Amino acid sequence: MDVGAAPARSARAGAHDAPWFPWALMAPTLIVLLILGVFPFLYSLYLASTNIILSKPYLETEFVGLYQYHELVQDRRFLNALKVTAIFTFFAVFIEFWAGLGLALLFRRRIRGKAFFRLAILLPMVLPPVVVGLTWRYLLYPHSGLVTYYSTLLFGFFGLPAPQFLSSPDAALQTLIMIDVWQWTPFMFLILHAGLASLPPEPYEAAEIDGASSWRVFWTITLPMLKPSIMIALVIRTMDAFRTYDTIAVLTKGGPGNATETLNILLTNIGFGFFNISKAAALSFIILVIIITLSFLFIRVFAKKQLDEA
Amino acid sequence: MDAKTRPQRGCGLKAAASLAALLAFTAMPAAAQTERQKALAGATVNILAVQMPQYAPLWAQIPEFEQQYGIKVNLEEASFDQMREKSLLDMSQGTGRYDIFTVDVMWLAEYVSAGYLHPLTQYVKDPELTAADYDVDDFLPRIYSGNGMWDGAIYNLPIGAGVTGHVFRKDMMEQAGLAVPEWYDKSWTTERFMEAVEKLNNPDAGVAGYVSQPQRWFWGWTFTQLMHAFQTDETAGDEFVDENWNVTINSPQNLEALKWYVGLAKYGPAGSANFGYPEMLSLYQQGKAAGALMYTEFVAGDLEDPRHAEISGKNIYLHTAIGPHGKIDPWFGSWGLGISRDSKNKEAAWTFMQWITHKNQSLKALKGGTAPTRHSTYKSEEAKQYTPHYVGIYDFMLNTTNPDTRIRVPEWAEISDVMGLYGNQAWLGEITPEEALTNMESEIKAAFRRGGYYREGAKNPPQLWRDLSVYDAKPSSWK
């Protein structure tokens, strides 16, 4: 080692090498994160272990341990919300995935006015969810909404009763799923379209030479190669569909009955309807655990498959 | 135009304008401000108000107040759906962002027991802050105390009050060969009501017999009135709880009421289970329903306004139907103004409140459809001319209404939600009326338990609905 050169070098690099240096660089971010992330997280944990009702400050605050969680998992409203959220998320993402994939495949072909159609398809996605909710609310307004009016006429023509979009429990959930599909299929399309564009042409050329059918090409080449994009699209969309709030709040607020009361709507009812923030905090932790488990499962399943294939 | 005459005309206009201004100012009796009020000039008062058409004529007078007192008034409006959430969020954080909140009587107990509102009587009795001719005893006693009283003090100053009932298309009733009843017709019973809507129902012509709003969020209104109407002499008062706070909502009388209400579905429009007030109103306004649920304060803006030319003048207004045991629903609805505990401008806020609820301003607002709260406005010529539907409820508001129709407890919002969820499910046929009442009972009980009602030594609120004499006290006698 060149002893003479060392001091000069370490003088320059000293600060960088010091163990505290990376921390100093991260400090502003860490402090902000601590204030905005960690503290509320810990405070929520504390809240969930008490019996605080925000609109009843006169009640004595007591430590109740896991009572709020215990109450929730036995609550029929919670179990219903869990079921509704699962149905909503599964069907919305399922339909969006296949519709998005179909569109993406279609757009690989030569189509006239491709740029225009691509823009038109993307439009619903860029609208704020509240606007989407309000637009559909007026379109589906009983008797006078555009969709209601014409569908009533159409069904009437065939002697069928008028469709009930938001008034019957089953139809309301289906309507909300279809609106979600309308709004978020473009997102699936966008990611899968980009994924398709990045696929190498060689396997396709080879398949063509071997005379593989397009069905076979799709299942054995396109789909496996597209897996990373599919995983990203599915994970993001599932998390997002799971958290859907605005559209449902504007359109049904969870009704009729509690047919469309998802976990998020229930959370708002408990937190801002009854101001029972301890119970709401407990519920938000349950939701957090569900989301973490779901993403973990997704990543595990896909990562494992990729490892196996490698 | 002759150039010579122009300046002269200008002078004449100016003179006329200044004369008019002079007359306008000298004609205002409230212009006599006290020194304390004058010292408040320059202050700003922020109001969080519910957005309802009947109060627009009140807020329209704000510029007049600002000019007169030099106090700036900022009005922020929130929809009815958001009002309680927005108020409680702000109140619980103690920001003092709003000096005045509009408070629905059903939320008063919740706000005041949490300590979020400031008592008002000290201001009412302060001659330095209240107009000499404010005349607090001009308010109907049950409206004044019913709207504002919790734990023996007044916290909410009434701006409007009303009763619930039905509106029917007179022409459709006549066409159907039905005798058109009058307001408070003793023969307008739940039985006759059901017969009438059955006859009026004409799905082939696209006209429903009656449209209600069974959506989950309104059962505190739609069902409570029926619970009252279906009681017997012995059970009246026990609609929700007995004297020991045992929840009694699952009673044979309430079951009868629920079955009756759910039975209305077959005479209503298809798919009305998720109808709220706007959906119900729009259907009635389009002439697609012969009758609808109504609240007196909505009549002027939503039905008799010239904008609704197709239906205005064709309606008759009826009180809710009399129950099978002869009971009339004693509905009491009201909104008022309360001062935030955290307001930094309480005196300026009060100055506005006593001005806007003064009989002069009430009378002006009445012409635009705001409900009367004072003897003088109920009996005025203006009421007869502009809002005749209010004149008929004067005696009722004076002697029959029960300010605790919706029991006066901080848990009301939760009770109403629980009623709505299971009531709506019963309307949909997802559960039976029996199951609905059983579920309501257990969840209302849980709400009371969380509120500490069943603990040893619990200090539960008095059940004033059993003896209304408290509400009949003279307004000026409140401490």
Chai-1 contact restraints between the chains, C-beta under 6 A:
chainA,res_idxA,chainB,res_idxB,connection_type,confidence,min_distance_angstrom,max_distance_angstrom,comment,restraint_id
A,L54,B,S92,contact,1.0,0.0,6.0,A-B,restraint_1
A,S55,B,L88,contact,1.0,0.0,6.0,A-B,restraint_2
A,S55,B,E110,contact,1.0,0.0,6.0,A-B,restraint_3
A,S55,B,A114,contact,1.0,0.0,6.0,A-B,restraint_4
A,P57,B,A114,contact,1.0,0.0,6.0,A-B,restraint_5
A,L59,B,G452,contact,1.0,0.0,6.0,A-B,restraint_6
A,P142,B,E279,contact,1.0,0.0,6.0,A-B,restraint_7
A,Q164,B,G271,contact,1.0,0.0,6.0,A-B,restraint_8
A,L166,B,N274,contact,1.0,0.0,6.0,A-B,restraint_9
A,S167,B,G271,contact,1.0,0.0,6.0,A-B,restraint_10
A,S167,B,A273,contact,1.0,0.0,6.0,A-B,restraint_11
A,S167,B,N274,contact,1.0,0.0,6.0,A-B,restraint_12
A,G255,B,R216,contact,1.0,0.0,6.0,A-B,restraint_13
A,G255,B,N274,contact,1.0,0.0,6.0,A-B,restraint_14
A,P256,B,A273,contact,1.0,0.0,6.0,A-B,restraint_15
A,P256,B,N274,contact,1.0,0.0,6.0,A-B,restraint_16
A,P256,B,N424,contact,1.0,0.0,6.0,A-B,restraint_17
A,P256,B,L428,contact,1.0,0.0,6.0,A-B,restraint_18
A,G257,B,N424,contact,1.0,0.0,6.0,A-B,restraint_19
A,G257,B,Q425,contact,1.0,0.0,6.0,A-B,restraint_20
A,G257,B,L428,contact,1.0,0.0,6.0,A-B,restraint_21
A,G257,B,E430,contact,1.0,0.0,6.0,A-B,restraint_22
A,F272,B,E85,contact,1.0,0.0,6.0,A-B,restraint_23
A,F274,B,E414,contact,1.0,0.0,6.0,A-B,restraint_24
